[in-house]
Amino acid sequence: MAFANSAISDVIATTIQSRTGEIADNVTKNNAILVKMKEEGNIKTFSGGNVILQELSFQANANAGWYSGYEALPVGAQDVISAAQYDIKQAACPITMSGLEMLQNSGKEEIIDLMESRIKVGESSMANLITQGIYSDGTANGGKQIVGLLTAVSKTPTSGTYGGIDRSAWSFWQNQYQITSGGSASNIQSRMNTLYAKCVRGADHPDLIMADNGYWAFYMSSLQANQRFMDAKLADSGFVTVKFMNSDVVLDGGIGGYAPTNTMYFLNTKYLFLRPHRERNFTTLDPGKRYSVNQDAVVQLLAWAGNLTTSGAQFQGVMADS
């Protein structure tokens, strides 16, 4: 089945296709974690394979050591590089128009206006879907959701398998954590100090702290007015943010926030990655126009595939009420 006015349906297709790059960018801007990863250059596409591989260093080179004069140096092969592996997760948002809507919005300008509105809704829906997934454990929708921070930065990091690596067997793959109860404005900073120190190795330190409403309120109440420093980049992007040490503290509560209740994530985004497939990074699926067999309607599918990965779980931390 095809529409009599093929030019109008072509307008629908080209309108969406011309915006796919903008949609990917706007989804990134929707979440402070993705903003920081983008600054690090850690939104990296992959080209194929049945899983996503994230290379990582899991131990030091044992050949490093002191020597004197002509002493022989060790040159044995060293296994120091491995990779975590992540399943490819898929998401889509169909954008539809009925034949009646096309007739009611006759003319290219009207069609474009209507499509722009629906694309923006689809864009927001995909942004919220990815953001929700970033905080998830990956089990929603029968395990089809991306594996987010609930698993990557776990409250029980000494057990379970993440990225194909057994955490009970490999301590380098265990994130830092501080599980407490009875949080308040009077103790929030001391607890943050403790967890922050656990996540530091030399120049490596958390650069982003994501807080829910409760922990955000405790931290804000603990600050004096002249201590509230904002990060210009994140503030310019529209995020409510203050500083702790060298980290941006961002509220991800409010309306539609997905941070778990009474939780703060201490993230080093240098070791976090969003890995979309290069052919499914908020792009339209072929064929561009899909027609219903028994309906007067046309559909465009906006699609994404990939996962959230990490190469350094030990540099991430979580503070939460028990």
ZISULUR-V892703 format. One record per residue. N is the residue number from 1. RES is the residue in one small letter. PSI is psi in degrees with one decimal (* if undefined). D_CENTER is the distance of its C-alpha to the mean C-alpha in whole Angstrom. Layout:
N_RES_PSI_D_CENTER + N_RES_PSI_D_CENTER
This chain:
1_m_135.5_39 + 2_a_154.5_39 + 3_f_147.1_39 + 4_a_-37.5_43 + 5_n_85.2_41 + 6_s_-26.3_39 + 7_a_-37.6_38 + 8_i_-43.9_36 + 9_s_-31.3_34 + 10_d_-37.2_33 + 11_v_-41.9_32 + 12_i_-47.8_30 + 13_a_-48.6_28 + 14_t_-29.2_28 + 15_t_-45.7_27 + 16_i_-46.1_24 + 17_q_-36.1_24 + 18_s_-15.0_24 + 19_r_-2.9_21 + 20_t_-37.4_18 + 21_g_-40.4_18 + 22_e_-38.6_17 + 23_i_-46.2_15 + 24_a_-41.7_13 + 25_d_-41.5_13 + 26_n_-32.7_13 + 27_v_-42.4_10 + 28_t_-42.8_8 + 29_k_-12.1_11 + 30_n_-15.3_10 + 31_n_130.6_8 + 32_a_-32.8_9 + 33_i_-43.7_6 + 34_l_-34.5_5 + 35_v_-46.7_9 + 36_k_-38.8_10 + 37_m_-37.0_8 + 38_k_-39.9_10 + 39_e_-35.0_13 + 40_e_-7.4_13 + 41_g_27.2_13 + 42_n_18.3_10 + 43_i_96.4_9 + 44_k_127.5_12 + 45_t_158.5_13 + 46_f_160.4_16 + 47_s_-15.4_19 + 48_g_-170.9_20 + 49_g_163.8_21 + 50_n_-11.9_21 + 51_v_166.4_18 + 52_i_123.8_15 + 53_l_130.5_16 + 54_q_106.6_15 + 55_e_148.0_18 + 56_l_155.2_19 + 57_s_124.8_22 + 58_f_-7.3_23 + 59_q_162.1_26 + 60_a_160.9_29 + 61_n_114.0_31 + 62_a_-9.9_35 + 63_n_-17.3_37 + 64_a_131.3_36 + 65_g_177.2_39 + 66_w_153.4_42 + 67_y_169.7_45 + 68_s_132.3_49 + 69_g_-125.4_51 + 70_y_12.5_51 + 71_e_135.6_50 + 72_a_139.9_48 + 73_l_143.1_44 + 74_p_133.3_42 + 75_v_18.9_40 + 76_g_146.8_39 + 77_a_140.0_36 + 78_q_129.0_33 + 79_d_102.2_30 + 80_v_-11.8_27 + 81_i_132.7_24 + 82_s_-163.0_22 + 83_a_139.9_19 + 84_a_152.1_17 + 85_q_141.2_16 + 86_y_141.0_14 + 87_d_153.3_15 + 88_i_119.5_14 + 89_k_146.7_13 + 90_q_144.4_14 + 91_a_150.0_14 + 92_a_155.6_16 + 93_c_106.1_18 + 94_p_136.0_22 + 95_i_120.1_24 + 96_t_155.9_27 + 97_m_135.3_31 + 98_s_161.9_34 + 99_g_-36.7_37 + 100_l_-42.1_39 + 101_e_-34.8_36 + 102_m_-40.1_36 + 103_l_-39.4_40 + 104_q_-26.7_39 + 105_n_53.3_37 + 106_s_148.5_40 + 107_g_143.0_39 + 108_k_-40.9_36 + 109_e_-43.5_36 + 110_e_-40.9_35 + 111_i_-45.1_33 + 112_i_-42.2_31 + 113_d_-44.0_31 + 114_l_-43.1_30 + 115_m_-39.2_27 + 116_e_-43.4_25 + 117_s_-43.9_25 + 118_r_-34.3_24 + 119_i_-40.8_21 + 120_k_-39.3_20 + 121_v_-44.3_20 + 122_g_-40.2_18 + 123_e_-47.8_16 + 124_s_-39.7_15 + 125_s_-42.9_15 + 126_m_-38.9_12 + 127_a_-44.8_10 + 128_n_-36.9_11 + 129_l_-46.0_10 + 130_i_-42.4_7 + 131_t_-43.5_6 + 132_q_-40.2_9 + 133_g_-31.8_7 + 134_i_-29.1_5 + 135_y_2.2_8 + 136_s_175.2_10 + 137_d_3.1_12 + 138_g_5.9_12 + 139_t_-11.0_16 + 140_a_155.6_16 + 141_n_43.6_18 + 142_g_30.4_20 + 143_g_14.2_17 + 144_k_-13.8_15 + 145_q_154.1_12 + 146_i_152.0_9 + 147_v_109.1_10 + 148_g_-154.7_7 + 149_l_-27.7_9 + 150_l_-27.9_12 + 151_t_-42.3_13 + 152_a_-37.9_11 + 153_v_78.9_13 + 154_s_152.7_16 + 155_k_-11.1_19 + 156_t_68.4_21 + 157_p_-2.6_19 + 158_t_5.2_23 + 159_s_162.2_23 + 160_g_169.8_21 + 161_t_132.0_20 + 162_y_130.5_16 + 163_g_25.4_15 + 164_g_6.5_19 + 165_i_130.6_20 + 166_d_114.5_23 + 167_r_-28.1_22 + 168_s_-23.6_25 + 169_a_-21.3_27 + 170_w_104.9_24 + 171_s_-26.9_24 + 172_f_-17.0_22 + 173_w_9.5_19 + 174_q_122.7_19 + 175_n_167.3_17 + 176_q_153.3_19 + 177_y_156.3_20 + 178_q_102.8_22 + 179_i_116.3_23 + 180_t_-173.9_26 + 181_s_162.0_28 + 182_g_41.1_29 + 183_g_149.5_27 + 184_s_170.8_29 + 185_a_-27.0_29 + 186_s_-23.2_31 + 187_n_-2.5_29 + 188_i_-41.2_26 + 189_q_-37.8_26 + 190_s_-37.0_28 + 191_r_-38.9_25 + 192_m_-39.2_23 + 193_n_-43.8_25 + 194_t_-47.9_25 + 195_l_-39.6_22 + 196_y_-46.4_21 + 197_a_-35.0_24 + 198_k_-28.6_23 + 199_c_-2.3_20 + 200_v_135.7_22 + 201_r_103.7_23 + 202_g_-122.0_25 + 203_a_-8.3_23 + 204_d_125.6_20 + 205_h_159.9_19 + 206_p_137.8_16 + 207_d_-3.6_15 + 208_l_128.9_13 + 209_i_118.3_14 + 210_m_128.2_12 + 211_a_145.3_15 + 212_d_-179.3_16 + 213_n_-45.1_20 + 214_g_-51.3_22 + 215_y_-32.4_21 + 216_w_-44.0_20 + 217_a_-40.8_24 + 218_f_-45.5_25 + 219_y_-44.0_24 + 220_m_-39.1_25 + 221_s_-25.5_28 + 222_s_-10.7_29 + 223_l_146.2_29 + 224_q_154.9_32 + 225_a_-37.8_32 + 226_n_6.1_32 + 227_q_1.9_29 + 228_r_90.5_26 + 229_f_135.5_25 + 230_m_152.5_22 + 231_d_123.5_20 + 232_a_-41.6_21 + 233_k_-49.3_18 + 234_l_-35.6_16 + 235_a_-40.7_19 + 236_d_-25.3_20 + 237_s_-2.4_16 + 238_g_4.9_17 + 239_f_142.7_16 + 240_v_116.7_18 + 241_t_147.3_18 + 242_v_-177.8_21 + 243_k_148.2_21 + 244_f_120.2_22 + 245_m_-125.0_23 + 246_n_16.0_21 + 247_s_145.4_18 + 248_d_128.5_16 + 249_v_118.2_16 + 250_v_134.8_15 + 251_l_122.0_16 + 252_d_50.7_13 + 253_g_-126.4_16 + 254_g_-148.6_19 + 255_i_118.4_19 + 256_g_11.4_16 + 257_g_146.3_14 + 258_y_1.4_12 + 259_a_134.8_12 + 260_p_152.6_15 + 261_t_136.9_19 + 262_n_57.3_20 + 263_t_142.0_17 + 264_m_130.4_16 + 265_y_127.0_13 + 266_f_105.0_14 + 267_l_137.2_12 + 268_n_97.1_13 + 269_t_-7.1_10 + 270_k_-27.4_13 + 271_y_14.0_12 + 272_l_144.4_8 + 273_f_141.8_7 + 274_l_123.0_6 + 275_r_83.1_9 + 276_p_151.9_10 + 277_h_140.7_14 + 278_r_-21.2_16 + 279_e_6.8_18 + 280_r_40.9_16 + 281_n_72.3_13 + 282_f_53.7_14 + 283_t_164.5_18 + 284_t_142.3_21 + 285_l_143.1_22 + 286_d_145.5_26 + 287_p_150.9_28 + 288_g_-38.6_27 + 289_k_127.9_30 + 290_r_128.6_30 + 291_y_139.1_33 + 292_s_142.7_34 + 293_v_-38.5_37 + 294_n_21.4_39 + 295_q_152.9_37 + 296_d_78.5_37 + 297_a_155.0_34 + 298_v_143.9_31 + 299_v_138.1_28 + 300_q_135.3_25 + 301_l_118.5_22 + 302_l_121.2_18 + 303_a_153.5_16 + 304_w_147.0_13 + 305_a_139.8_13 + 306_g_-155.3_10 + 307_n_166.4_8 + 308_l_131.4_6 + 309_t_166.9_9 + 310_t_151.0_11 + 311_s_2.1_14 + 312_g_78.1_15 + 313_a_-32.0_15 + 314_q_-15.6_18 + 315_f_0.4_16 + 316_q_151.9_14 + 317_g_158.1_16 + 318_v_136.6_16 + 319_m_129.2_19 + 320_a_156.1_20 + 321_d_146.1_23 + 322_s_*_25
